[in-house]
């Protein structure tokens, strides 16, 4: 549970940063919120089935956070969620 909270908190910072960007972005706040929810659910599902993947998921989430840190473009934030979700589902 602590791990899931940590990953969610990491990407919450990205979500908040991107939310401050212009409304003209193709990715909306609602989509970004849904992606965050989907990511949390996927992490819970994967870790329930295979707890040994916790380190892999944490490493990938840190990479994504670093890659997209400071972004104010909601499209970039959506892309970060999509990339991490794709990795988790493998």
ABEGO torsion letter per residue (X at the ends): XAAAAAAAAAAAAAAAAAAABBAABABBAAAAAAAAAAAAAAAAAAAAABAAAAAAAAAAAAAAAAAABGBABAAAAAAAAAAAAAAAAX
